[in-house]
């Protein structure tokens, strides 16, 4: 699922910690809406302005994943 032209839900929720511990890192629909706003209002604008990729290390962490 694309959140904007260059940012996907997958890249925003990818978590090595969640994979390593077999944890669910699925955001709620309202959290997805918040990530979409972040991507539209900040990340996509930065990418468009500089004309280069923006690496997202951690766009979303479920609270249990974050506690690890």
Secondary structure as the mmCIF struct_conf table of DSSP 4:
data_model
#
loop_
_struct_conf.conf_type_id
_struct_conf.id
_struct_conf.beg_label_comp_id
_struct_conf.beg_label_asym_id
_struct_conf.beg_label_seq_id
_struct_conf.end_label_comp_id
_struct_conf.end_label_asym_id
_struct_conf.end_label_seq_id
STRN STRN1 UNK A 2 UNK A 2
BEND BEND1 UNK A 3 UNK A 6
STRN STRN2 UNK A 8 UNK A 8
HELX_RH_AL_P HELX_RH_AL_P1 UNK A 9 UNK A 13
HELX_RH_AL_P HELX_RH_AL_P2 UNK A 16 UNK A 21
TURN_TY1_P TURN_TY1_P1 UNK A 22 UNK A 22
HELX_LH_PP_P HELX_LH_PP_P1 UNK A 26 UNK A 28
HELX_RH_AL_P HELX_RH_AL_P3 UNK A 29 UNK A 38
HELX_RH_PI_P HELX_RH_PI_P1 UNK A 39 UNK A 43
HELX_RH_AL_P HELX_RH_AL_P4 UNK A 44 UNK A 50
TURN_TY1_P TURN_TY1_P2 UNK A 51 UNK A 51
BEND BEND2 UNK A 52 UNK A 52
BEND BEND3 UNK A 57 UNK A 57
BEND BEND4 UNK A 59 UNK A 59
HELX_RH_AL_P HELX_RH_AL_P5 UNK A 63 UNK A 67
#
